[in-house]
Amino acid sequence: MKLLRVGDKGKEKPAVLDANGKIRDISSAIKDLTPDNLTHLTIEKLKSLDLESLSELSNSERIGSCISKPGKFVAIGLNYSDHAEETGAQVPSEPIVFMKATNCVNGPNDDIEITSYSKKLDWEVELGIVIGKEAKNISEKDSNNHILGYCLVNDISEREWQIEKMGQWVKGKSHDTFGPIGPYLVTSDEIKDVNNLNLSLDVNGKRMQTGNTNKMIFNVYHIVSYLSKYMSLQVGDIITTGTPPGVGMGMKPQVYLKAGDAMRLSIDNLGEQNSKVVSV
């Protein structure tokens, strides 16, 4: 299933994309796409619905983040060997883990904020994992049983805050709007091979990033198992899995986002995002 949330900020309705690409209102069956509801049992309930009998929502309405109020937004850094190379970093021997504060969660087509004190705003197209069953110290073989589905993520990063300021990466990753997710939460049964998906990102119509999840150093199942040994993963948690090469920081000379820039992101079977950078 392709699940989404449609409507103005704070007033989104849960919805599903039917076989004909029409958006159907599922608020009669589920209140919202929150950690309280994002379980495998809920998905089975939704699969039993006669979607064509449900109210159709307009394609012109705003699409919100495909998950509301996630408990954690975990991220993996330098997970593509060619991205590590372009940034001058060593290929990691185990996953590099950091957090994005959940206030950064944003709709897939919402504006990205750039502040007057932002100097190095960057883009990162990434595959996101959504947890559907609590995971604690699980094996890699068992990881798939704990994954509800996947989504498209833009891990917006302010590189000066991330790298040149004191402390950890989190403050360069967590400003409001720095975490667009969606448009869809696509259940795992609809993804034939999550470790073989094409990713791309354009800025102002120019291709910046092209990659495939088969180039990840640590694949999806390894990441979920690895994280579960250091923290329990709860229903609705998001894990974003790293980005392929082509970020602004890796270019010579470096290129960063400015007000007015437009981004388009895409991952096979997960839809696309279209956002604009605005001054605040």
N, C-alpha and C positions, 0 to 999 in steps of 0.2 A: 504494500500500500504506500501511496504517497500522501503523507499527512502534512497539513499546513495550518496556519492561523491567519485569518483575514479580517481586516478592519482597522480603524484608527487606533493609535497607540493607547493601550490600556483598555480598549474595548474590543479586542480581537475575538473572533469566533473560531472554534476548532472546525476544521474542514478536511475533506479528502478529495483527491482528484479521481474522477471515475474513469472508466475505460475509454470514454469519448473525449477526455480532457476537460470535462466540465467540473467546476468546483462545487462540491456538495456540502451543505451545512450538517455537521454531525453533533451539534450542541444538544440535541435531544437524547443522545446516547452517552456523551462525555462532556463534562463541564469545560475542560481546557486541557491543553497538552502540557501538563505539569508533572513533576515527580510523583505526585499522588496517583496519576493515571497512566503513566507511560510503562505499562507492564505487558508481558506477553499475553496475559489473560485479557487485557483490554483490547489488544490487537485481534485476538480470536473473536471477541464480541463484535468488534467493528466489521470483521470479515463476514459476519452472518447477516449484516444489514442489506436491505434492498436499496442500493445507493440511488438508483434512478427514481425512487419514490421520495427522496429527500429534497428539500428546497435547494434550488440552484443559487449560488452567489455570483455576483458580477466579476468578470475577469479584470475589470478596471479598478477594483478596490485594492487598497494597500495590502501587501503581504507582510505580516510581522515575522518576528523570529519564530522558527519552527518549534521551539521549546520555550516555555515561560518559567522563570524562576528556578533555573537549575541549581542544585546544591553546590556543585563544583564545576569549574571550567579548567581542566588540566591540559597542559600543552607539552609537546615534545620538541626539543630544539635540535637543529642540525641533523635531521634524520634522512637526508639525501646526500650521498657522498659528494656529488657534484656541487651541491649548495655549500657544503662545508668547505670545499676547495675554493669556491669563488669568494668566500668571506675570509679566507686565510686561516681557517680553524682546522685542527686535527680531526680526523674521522673518529667519532666517539666509540669507545669500547663497550658502552652500555648506554641506554637511553638517558638523555639530558632532560630533566623534568623541571618545569616551572608552572606557575599558576597565572591565569588571567582572572582578575576580579570580575564577579558576575555582573556588576553594574555596566560592563562594557558591551553586554549582549545587545544586538541591534538587528533590525529587520534587514533582509537581503538587499533591498533597494533604497534603504534610508540613507540620508546624508551622513558623511564622515566629517567629524569636527576637526578643524585645525585651529589651534590657539595662537595668540600673538607670540608666545614663548616657545612654540614648536619650530625646530629648525630642520629636522631630518625625519619626516614622516614617510613611512615605507609600506609596501604591500607584501602579502604572502598568501597565495592560494593554497588551501590545505583541505585534506579529507578529515571530516569529523566523525567520531564514533559516539553513539548514544547508548548508554547502559540501560538494560531492561530488567536486570536481576542482580541483586547484591553479589558482589564478587570480593572474596577475601581469601588470599593465598591460594589461588586456583592455578591449575596447570594450563599450559599453552593449548593443549588438546581440548580443554573444557571451555576455552574463552568464548567460542562462538555461541554457547548456550547462555551467555550473560550479555550478549549484544542485541539490542533491540533493532538498531538500524544505523543509518549513516546520513550525513548532511554535508553540505558545502560550507566552508569557513574561510573568511578572510582574516588572517591574524595580523591586523594592522599594528604596526610597531613604530614607536618614536625612538630612533636609534641613539640620539644623544642621551635621552633619559635612560635608555636601556643599558648603554655601554659606557658612556662617559661620566655619568653621575655615579655617586657612591651607592653600594647596595646590590640587590639582585635585579633580575630582568623584569620583575613584575610591574614596576611603575612605568616602564616603557611600553607595556602591553595592555594596560588596564583603563586608560582614560575612557570616558563615556563615548560610545559608538565604535570602539576599537575591536568589536567582536561580532561582525555581521554573520548570522547563521541562517541557512535555508537557501532557497525557498521551501524545500521539502525535507521532512524526515522520511527517508525511504527505508522501509523495513528490510531486514537483511535477506529475506527470501527472494527479494526482487533483484538482488545483486549477484550475478553469476560468479564473479571472481573479484573480490574487493581488492586483492593485491595485483590487479591488472586494470587500472582505470586511468584514462587520460585526463590530465589537468591542464588548464591554460588560464592566463590572465593578460588582458590588454589594458593599456593606459592611453587614453585619447586615441583609440583605434589602432595603436601600435602594439604588436605582440611583444610582451616582456618575458613571460614565463610559459614554458612548455615542458611537461613532464609526464611521468607515469608512476603509479604507486608501486610498480614492480622494481623501481629503483630505490625504494626505501631500505635503509640499513636494517631497521627493525620493523617487521611487518605488523599488521593489525593485531594478530593473535598474540604475538610476543609482547607487544606493548600492554595489552589488557592484563595478561598474566603477570608481567613485571610490576606494573603499578599496584596490583592487588596484594603484592607481598609487602608493600610499604604503607599502603592506606587502603581501607575498604572502599570499594566503589559502589555508590548507591544508584538506584533507579533515577534516570533523568540526568545523571552526570554526563558532561560532554568532555571528550578527549580529542584534541586536535593534534594531528600526527606529523607535522613538519611540512616544509615547503621545498619544491624543486628549485633549480637555479633560475636566476633572472630577476632577483630583487634589486632595488635601487642601490643599496649599500654595496653590492658586489660589482657594480659597473665602474668603468674607468673612462671619464670621471664619474663620480657618483651622481645619481639622479634621485631627487626626492619629490614627493607630492606637494602641490601648491593649490590654493583655492581655485576652484573652477575645473580642476582635473576630473575626468570621468574614468571609472574602472568597469571592466566587464570580466567576470570570472565564470568558469565553466568546469564541471567534472562530468564524465560519462554517467548518464542515468540519474544524476542528482540535480539537474537543472542549472540555472545560471543566476548570477547576481549582476545588477547594474546600479552603481552608486556614484555620487558626486561629492567632492571635497568642498566644504564650506567654511568660511571664517566664523569664529565665535569670539 
